[in-house]
Amino acid sequence: MASHVRDDILQKEDGPMLKHGLVGANGQVISLPHRLDERPDRDRLAQRFE
């Protein structure tokens, strides 16, 4: 699963944590938790990206 950072966050210039921590993670593959109950809810994610 690839990460996604909101467009308004990508446009900000606010120091190294934002630049390397969030903006740098945009589009990168992330690992999901092994436990199913700790994973993001697919229905809520779908609703968020409608």
C-alpha positions as CSV (number, residue, x, y, z in Angstrom):
1,M,0.0,0.0,0.0
2,A,1.4,3.4,-0.9
3,S,1.1,6.3,1.5
4,H,-0.7,9.5,0.6
5,V,-0.2,13.0,1.9
6,R,-2.8,15.7,1.4
7,D,-2.1,18.2,-1.3
8,D,-2.3,21.2,1.1
9,I,0.4,19.6,3.2
10,L,2.7,18.9,0.2
11,Q,2.5,22.7,-0.6
12,K,3.7,23.8,2.8
13,E,7.3,24.7,3.6
14,D,7.8,24.2,7.3
15,G,11.2,22.7,8.2
16,P,12.8,19.3,8.1
17,M,10.2,17.1,9.8
18,L,7.5,18.1,7.3
19,K,9.9,17.9,4.4
20,H,11.5,14.5,5.2
21,G,8.9,13.0,7.5
22,L,5.7,13.5,5.6
23,V,6.4,14.9,2.2
24,G,9.2,12.5,1.7
25,A,6.9,9.6,2.5
26,N,4.3,10.5,-0.1
27,G,3.8,7.7,-2.6
28,Q,6.2,5.4,-0.8
29,V,5.2,1.8,0.0
30,I,4.3,1.3,3.6
31,S,4.0,-1.9,5.6
32,L,0.6,-2.7,7.1
33,P,0.4,-4.1,10.7
34,H,0.3,-7.9,10.9
35,R,-2.7,-7.8,13.2
36,L,-5.9,-7.2,11.1
37,D,-7.6,-5.2,13.9
38,E,-4.7,-2.6,13.7
39,R,-5.0,-2.0,9.9
40,P,-6.8,1.0,8.4
41,D,-10.6,0.4,7.8
42,R,-10.9,0.0,4.0
43,D,-14.5,1.4,3.9
44,R,-13.4,4.6,5.8
45,L,-10.4,5.0,3.5
46,A,-12.6,4.7,0.4
47,Q,-15.0,7.2,1.8
48,R,-12.1,9.6,2.6
49,F,-10.9,9.4,-1.0
50,E,-14.3,9.8,-2.8
